[in-house]
Amino acid sequence: MIGILGNRRFAALFSAQVVALLGTGLLTVALGLLAYDLAGDRAGAVLGTALTIKMLAYVGLSPVAQAMVQGVPRRAVLVIADLVRAGTALCLPFVTEIWQIYVLIFVLQAASATFTPAFQATIPDILPDEADYTRALSLSRLAYDLENLLSPALAGLLLTVLTYNALFMGTVLGFAASALVIARTTLPRVGGQAAERPFRERLLRGARIYLATPRLRGLLSLNLAASAAGAFVLVNTVVVVRGVYAGAESDVALAMAAFGAGSMAAALALPRLLHRLEDRFVMLWGAQGLVALTLGLALWLAVGDWPSWAGFLGVWALMGLAYACVLTPSGRLLRRSAHQADRAAVFAAQFALSHACWLVAYPLAGWAGVRLGMGPALALLAGLALIGVLAARRLWPADLPVAILHDHPDLPADHPHLRAHQGRRRHAHPFVIDDEHRVWPTQG
């Protein structure tokens, strides 16, 4: 897997991702401390509102931003978005009111909603070979998991000698370093006439391609399953560890480390696994594993007490493994479901729609945990994940062919697409939704 870093352009982009992730991790810790300074016991409500603002920005602004920057060189988009994030983080140490946090978080996450889909759409252009791209996806998953482990540790180390405002400066440096690395990297030009389309078509094109493609409708359903189970882990781990196991803050970190370790194990295994097995098989088994683990733990609590501490950590590790099996291959589906000119739009659609699932799952996990108790909350989220799995199995058929036989009765005889297939109106090729193929064939 590490051999993929021999590609200089990918190595540069990966290093930009790593430093930006470290900056984001420091921001998370510093923001919590700032909220506590300003709001005291209401800090949790402040952070919850900030998280909601983040999700709303991701869901609402990602397609809009993508439509607005079509035609702009991708390197310029990425650099400007990073500089906006750095400038916003630079303002955070001077915040004196809670509403100022909300405004700055909205601006920062709007820039992230622009940066992330464009960044993700660039990687398959740099790594056209699917095996290389799969290794890149696994390496990216490892980077996210390692950031979750290392950023709190780095923040704790810095806080022994500095105030939390210094962590915001670390965030600024992370985004600035990312911008510098990307500015020095040559990125492929995106072809096509996407920028010449009307704004409304650019805005909706990614979602139209996404929702018209069976494998991507299945992916959306699997995103729902992953967010349902993942939301319980991210929202309620601290409550379970501190309240049930009477653990310390370090035990909360250990539980999240167990989840991350499972995710990293999956990321290490997936390049070889996906070489032998279909994406659908791996992702469905991962989602079904999440349903089994959450529902099994709910049933365990219905008839007894929580498992031992070691057993709990084992369940969280298995949750992380299943979670990564669902999410890591998603880039492969997006890559093969759109032409290069449409990839940014499709990645933006995935970014918005997947975060819409989290926007449902996060408050549900928190509300159910408080109002119903942890066992019923697990059962409720397991039911939501099961709905996602069943929908994915129906929407993404197992026998979906790559090359599909279809007709073009509406195209003129001299159309370039027909000429590329020796003038045959009825032909087969790897099928992608585009201007010549607006609906998915339901029959040969």
SEFI-182200 format. One record per residue (C-alpha): x, y, z. Coordinates in steps of 0.5 Angstrom, whole numbers, plus 500, padded with zeros to 3 digits. Each point is the difference from the previous one (the first is absolute). Example, Ala and Ser with C-alpha at 12.3 -4.5 7.8 and 13.67 -1.06 7.14 Angstrom:
525491516 502507498 
//
This chain:
500500500 506505502 503499493 494504497 504506503 505499494 495504496 503507502 493504498 496495505 505500505 500508500 492500501 501495505 504504504 496506499 494496503 504497506 502507502 493503499 497494504 505502506 498507500 493498500 501495506 503506504 494504498 495495503 504500507 501508500 493501498 497496506 505504505 497506497 493498500 501499507 503506502 495504497 494496502 502496506 495494501 496502493 507498496 497493498 494504497 504505497 504494497 494497498 498506496 506501497 500493497 493501497 502506497 506496497 496494497 495506497 506503497 502493497 493498498 498507497 506503497 504495497 496499494 499508499 508501501 501494495 496503495 503507501 507498499 499496494 505503495 505502505 506496500 500495506 506502503 498507501 494498503 503495505 505506502 495505501 496496504 506498504 502507501 492502502 501494505 506503503 498507500 493498504 504496505 505506501 494504502 498495506 505502505 496507500 493497501 496503506 493498499 497494498 497502494 506502497 502492501 494499496 502504494 507498500 498493500 495501494 506504496 505494501 495495499 498503493 507500498 501493502 494498496 503503494 507497501 498493502 496498494 505503495 506497504 497493500 498501492 507501499 503494502 497495495 503505494 507499503 499493501 496497494 502493502 495497505 504496504 505506501 493504502 498495505 507500503 499508501 493499503 502495505 506505502 495506500 496495505 506499504 502507500 493502503 501495505 507502502 498507501 494498505 506497504 505505499 497506500 497500507 507497503 504506496 495505503 501497507 507501499 500507498 495502505 505498505 504506498 495505496 493503501 495497496 500506495 507497498 496494497 496505495 507502498 502493498 493499496 502506496 507497499 497494498 495503495 506505497 504494499 495496496 499506496 508501499 500493498 495500495 502506497 506497498 497494497 498499493 493497499 497497494 495505496 493498500 497499493 493501498 495506499 497500507 502507502 495502494 494497502 495504504 501501507 494496502 502494496 507501503 497500507 495494499 505496495 503496505 494498504 497498494 505495498 501498507 492498501 500497493 506495501 497494503 507498504 500507502 493500503 502494504 506504502 496505503 496494504 506498502 502507503 494500504 502493503 507502502 497507502 495497505 505495503 506505500 496506503 499495506 507499501 502508499 494502504 500495506 506497501 502506505 493499504 501492500 508500502 499505506 493498502 500493499 507498501 502506505 506501495 504506500 502505494 505495498 495494500 496504495 506501495 502493501 493498498 500505494 507497498 497493500 495502495 506503496 504494500 494496497 500505495 507500498 500492500 495501495 504505496 506496500 496494497 495503495 505501494 501492500 493498502 497505494 505497495 496493502 493502502 495505497 499507503 493498501 501494504 505503505 496506501 494496501 503496505 503506504 493503500 497493502 506500506 498506502 493498501 501494503 505503505 495506502 494495501 504495503 503505505 492502501 498493501 506499505 497506504 493498500 502493504 506503504 505505501 506503496 505495498 507500504 505506498 504496495 493497497 498507499 507502497 499494495 493502498 503507498 506497496 495496496 495506499 506504498 502494495 493499497 499508499 507501496 497494496 494504498 504507499 507499497 498497493 494505499 505504496 501494495 493500499 500508499 506499495 497495495 493504500 502506497 504503495 506505502 496506498 495498505 504497506 500506504 492501499 499492502 505501506 497506502 493496500 503495504 503505505 493503501 496494500 504496505 500506505 493500499 500493503 504503506 495506501 495495501 504495504 504504505 494503503 496494500 506496504 500506505 493501501 498492501 506499504 498505505 492499500 500492499 506498502 506497497 497493498 494503497 504505496 505494498 493496497 498507497 506501496 501493498 493500497 502506496 506497498 496494498 496504496 506503496 503492499 493498497 499506496 507499497 499493498 494502496 503506497 507497498 498494497 506494501 500499492 501507498 504499494 506505498 498500493 493501498 496499493 496506499 497504494 501507498 494501495 500508501 507501498 501503493 504495496 507504500 500501507 507499503 497495505 497496494 507500496 504498506 496493499 500500493 493503499 496495504 495503504 499493504 507499503 503498507 505504504 502502507 494504502 500507503 495505501 501506495 497504495 499494495 498495506 495504504 497494503 502493502 498494496 495496503 500495494 505498495 
//
